[in-house]
């Protein structure tokens, strides 16, 4: 329970602010949004845990404290405002005023940017999925022979980028001509950002000589921290947009998503400290397949609307199956 103490404190603060801002109904909606955020982001917590365990305890604590400020105020409040500002040409102050005093119009502008957001977030998450699937050093395979063969394709240089850009090209061909260029730019930006962050993290982790080791670890932790924040942002895009289906009050949305984001972070640290990934060996596999499914859903949503319920159910089923497979694997190993 100690891992979730800060989450409960943040929840109490957020609900108090929600009551002040929107009454008991505001607090209730914020709580509902928090629960939805946790249910939709459990796979995010598992993947975060697999990455976070490579960081030292100090950076893990930064992820839980400073990281939550970036996640809530940066990714779930300021970044959507920045997207609307870029899309409409309205200044940041103007969009902020619109979000607070004319949330209906703000929601319309944000929804109008959904295709570009889905392209960026979907491609970034797709690269995360491909990097895991095509990892030739991976020894344990959830899907057995099929997954083993797929990991073998990792020997082909840049296979992830080739497939990701190929899929992006295919999807944008199904869109209206007027938005094809913006979708391509957004999707390519997602791929480029993944390559930059992942490459820099790998560069610093490979440093092994003399006094450079300590500096490399620190720099590597910085890059992993940034990688986790971008990953969180990719997960949060659809959550922010989907929250407007429940309420158009951006303050309540931010408070609700803050509660969910805090619990996801606490869950991430809990998984690391308890060694859950070592105990349930296929949990990380299930989470990455859930990420791949989310990436596919985000890309499909550029053409057809996909309910958030479907997104949550797919992730929950994959996580559940991976836990069940882990239990069965452990029993077989014990025989």
Secondary structure, 3 states (H helix, E strand, C coil): CHHHHHHHHHHHHHHHHHHHHHHHHHHHHHHHHHHHHHHHCHHHHHHHHHHHCCCCHHHHHHHHCHHHHHHHHHHHHHHHHHHHHHHHCCCHHHHHHHHHHCHHHHHHHHHHCHHHHHHHHHHHHHHHHHHHHCCCCCCCCCCCHHHHHHHHHHHCCCHHHHHHHHHHHHHHCCCCHHHHHHHHHHHHHHHHHHHHHHHHHHHHHCCCCCCHHHHHHHHHHHHHHHHHHHHHHHHHHHHHHHHCCCCCCHHHHHHHHHHHHHHHHHHHHHHHHCCHHHHCCCHHHHHHHHHHHHHHHHHHCCCCCCCHHHHHHHHHHHHHHHHHHHHHHHHHHHC
